[in-house]
Amino acid sequence: MLLYRALGFSLEEVATLLDDPSADPAEHLRRQHRLLLDRLDRTSAMVAAVEKELEARAMGISLSPEERFEVFGEHDPAQYDVEVEERWGDTDAYAQSKRRTAAYSKQDWLRIRAEAEDLESRFAAALADGVPADSQRAMDLAEEHRQQITGTYYDCPPEMHAALGRMYVEDERFAAHYDQRAPGLARYVSTAVQANARRSG
């Protein structure tokens, strides 16, 4: 009896197995095996969902997986969480960004994304118009970019922004992000950001 109870059978099922001579223990075990596998699948799915949510909260984005996909699409920043923490985890900017972003709702993220896309479009338009990257117009866009970072994530002084600008061409992922909007845009934004840092300095 204790064996059957340990295997998850109810008292009624155990009584049937012990008292009914026509009961087939092997069939009951197969059915119990199927039920336990189903329960295991459900539990595994729940564990995976909890792990995803813990991962999202660890990086400061308290959105459901569905909301993250709606906001970020295939470019969910969670995939870079380990790398970001390894590179900048001990900085004040990282701590400040985590504190701020932890409070953002889905609507906040949609607004932030729309503002970033609008600014990138205006950078691309300036490039298409032949405006020099170190011109007033391009540097003003770069300053707006710096202010977006400061207002959304962490305080970004001009020298830090200049370092980010260099990363836009040195890191192929950033370069690809900008250049898919317009060929040469990564270099253009990088130059404008660094020119603006010199102007601000």
C-alpha positions as CSV (number, residue, x, y, z in Angstrom):
1,M,0.0,0.0,0.0
2,L,2.8,2.4,0.9
3,L,4.5,1.9,-2.4
4,Y,1.3,2.8,-4.3
5,R,0.8,5.9,-2.1
6,A,4.4,6.9,-2.8
7,L,3.7,6.6,-6.5
8,G,0.9,9.1,-6.2
9,F,-2.1,6.8,-6.2
10,S,-5.2,8.0,-4.3
11,L,-6.5,5.9,-1.4
12,E,-9.5,4.8,-3.6
13,E,-7.1,3.7,-6.3
14,V,-5.0,1.8,-3.8
15,A,-8.1,0.1,-2.4
16,T,-9.1,-1.0,-5.9
17,L,-5.6,-2.4,-6.7
18,L,-5.6,-4.3,-3.4
19,D,-9.2,-5.6,-3.3
20,D,-10.3,-6.1,-6.9
21,P,-8.8,-9.3,-8.3
22,S,-9.6,-8.2,-11.8
23,A,-7.5,-5.0,-11.4
24,D,-4.4,-4.9,-13.6
25,P,-1.6,-3.3,-11.6
26,A,0.5,-2.8,-14.8
27,E,-2.3,-0.9,-16.5
28,H,-2.8,1.3,-13.4
29,L,1.0,2.0,-13.3
30,R,1.0,2.9,-17.0
31,R,-1.8,5.3,-16.5
32,Q,-0.2,6.8,-13.4
33,H,3.1,7.1,-15.4
34,R,1.3,9.1,-18.1
35,L,-0.3,11.4,-15.5
36,L,3.0,12.0,-13.8
37,L,4.7,12.8,-17.1
38,D,1.9,15.3,-17.9
39,R,2.4,16.9,-14.4
40,L,6.1,16.9,-15.0
41,D,5.7,18.7,-18.3
42,R,3.4,21.3,-16.7
43,T,5.8,21.8,-13.8
44,S,8.8,22.2,-16.2
45,A,6.9,24.8,-18.2
46,M,6.1,26.7,-14.9
47,V,9.7,26.5,-13.8
48,A,10.9,27.9,-17.2
49,A,8.4,30.7,-17.0
50,V,9.5,31.6,-13.4
51,E,13.2,31.5,-14.5
52,K,12.4,33.8,-17.5
53,E,10.7,36.3,-15.1
54,L,13.5,36.1,-12.6
55,E,16.0,36.8,-15.5
56,A,13.9,39.8,-16.7
57,R,13.6,41.2,-13.2
58,A,17.4,40.7,-12.6
59,M,18.1,43.0,-15.6
60,G,15.4,45.4,-14.5
61,I,12.7,44.8,-17.1
62,S,9.6,43.7,-15.3
63,L,7.5,42.7,-18.3
64,S,6.0,39.4,-19.2
65,P,7.6,37.4,-22.0
66,E,4.8,38.4,-24.3
67,E,5.2,42.1,-23.4
68,R,8.9,41.9,-23.9
69,F,8.4,40.5,-27.4
70,E,5.8,43.2,-28.2
71,V,8.2,45.9,-27.1
72,F,11.6,44.5,-28.3
73,G,10.7,41.9,-30.9
74,E,13.6,39.5,-31.5
75,H,16.1,42.0,-30.0
76,D,15.2,41.4,-26.4
77,P,18.0,43.0,-24.4
78,A,17.8,40.1,-21.9
79,Q,20.0,38.1,-24.2
80,Y,22.9,40.4,-23.5
81,D,22.3,40.6,-19.7
82,V,25.4,38.5,-18.7
83,E,27.7,40.4,-21.0
84,V,26.4,43.7,-19.8
85,E,26.8,42.8,-16.2
86,E,30.4,41.4,-16.8
87,R,31.4,44.6,-18.6
88,W,29.7,47.3,-16.6
89,G,28.2,45.6,-13.5
90,D,30.4,47.4,-11.1
91,T,29.7,50.9,-12.4
92,D,27.4,53.5,-11.0
93,A,25.8,53.9,-14.5
94,Y,24.8,50.2,-14.4
95,A,23.3,50.4,-10.9
96,Q,21.4,53.6,-11.9
97,S,20.1,52.0,-15.0
98,K,18.8,49.0,-13.2
99,R,17.0,51.1,-10.6
100,R,15.3,53.3,-13.2
101,T,14.3,50.6,-15.7
102,A,12.9,48.4,-12.9
103,A,10.0,50.8,-12.6
104,Y,9.2,51.1,-16.3
105,S,5.9,49.7,-17.6
106,K,5.2,48.3,-21.0
107,Q,3.9,51.8,-22.1
108,D,7.1,53.4,-20.8
109,W,9.2,51.0,-22.9
110,L,7.0,51.5,-26.0
111,R,7.5,55.3,-25.6
112,I,11.3,54.9,-25.1
113,R,11.5,52.8,-28.2
114,A,9.5,55.2,-30.3
115,E,11.6,58.1,-29.2
116,A,14.8,56.2,-30.1
117,E,13.5,55.2,-33.5
118,D,12.4,58.8,-34.2
119,L,15.9,60.1,-33.4
120,E,17.6,57.4,-35.5
121,S,15.3,58.3,-38.4
122,R,16.3,62.0,-38.1
123,F,20.0,61.0,-38.0
124,A,19.4,58.9,-41.2
125,A,17.7,61.9,-42.8
126,A,20.6,64.2,-42.0
127,L,23.0,61.6,-43.5
128,A,20.8,61.3,-46.6
129,D,20.7,65.2,-46.9
130,G,24.5,65.2,-47.0
131,V,24.7,67.1,-43.7
132,P,28.3,66.8,-42.3
133,A,28.5,64.7,-39.2
134,D,30.3,67.5,-37.3
135,S,27.7,70.1,-38.3
136,Q,25.4,72.0,-35.9
137,R,22.4,69.9,-37.0
138,A,24.2,66.5,-36.5
139,M,25.7,67.6,-33.2
140,D,22.3,68.7,-32.0
141,L,20.9,65.3,-32.8
142,A,23.8,63.8,-30.9
143,E,23.1,66.0,-27.9
144,E,19.5,64.9,-28.0
145,H,20.7,61.3,-28.0
146,R,22.9,61.9,-25.0
147,Q,19.9,63.5,-23.2
148,Q,17.7,60.5,-24.0
149,I,20.3,58.2,-22.4
150,T,20.5,60.5,-19.3
151,G,16.8,60.8,-19.0
152,T,16.0,57.1,-19.5
153,Y,18.9,55.0,-18.2
154,Y,21.8,56.8,-16.4
155,D,23.7,60.1,-16.2
156,C,25.7,60.2,-19.5
157,P,28.3,63.0,-19.5
158,P,29.9,64.0,-22.8
159,E,33.1,61.9,-22.3
160,M,31.0,58.8,-21.6
161,H,28.8,59.6,-24.6
162,A,32.0,59.9,-26.8
163,A,33.1,56.4,-25.6
164,L,29.6,55.0,-26.6
165,G,30.0,56.7,-29.9
166,R,33.3,54.8,-30.6
167,M,31.5,51.6,-29.6
168,Y,28.9,52.2,-32.3
169,V,31.5,51.4,-34.9
170,E,33.9,49.1,-33.0
171,D,31.1,46.7,-31.9
172,E,29.7,45.0,-35.0
173,R,26.3,44.5,-33.4
174,F,25.8,48.3,-32.9
175,A,27.2,49.0,-36.3
176,A,24.8,46.5,-37.9
177,H,21.9,48.1,-35.9
178,Y,22.5,51.5,-37.3
179,D,23.7,50.5,-40.8
180,Q,20.5,48.4,-41.4
181,R,18.6,51.7,-41.2
182,A,21.0,53.4,-43.6
183,P,24.4,52.4,-44.9
184,G,27.1,54.3,-43.1
185,L,24.8,55.5,-40.3
186,A,26.9,53.9,-37.5
187,R,30.0,55.9,-38.6
188,Y,27.9,59.1,-39.0
189,V,26.3,58.8,-35.5
190,S,29.7,58.0,-34.0
191,T,31.3,61.0,-35.5
192,A,28.5,63.3,-34.6
193,V,28.5,62.0,-31.0
194,Q,32.2,62.6,-30.6
195,A,32.0,66.0,-32.3
196,N,29.3,67.0,-29.8
197,A,31.4,65.8,-26.9
198,R,34.2,68.1,-28.0
199,R,31.8,70.9,-28.4
200,S,30.3,70.3,-24.9
201,G,33.8,69.9,-23.4
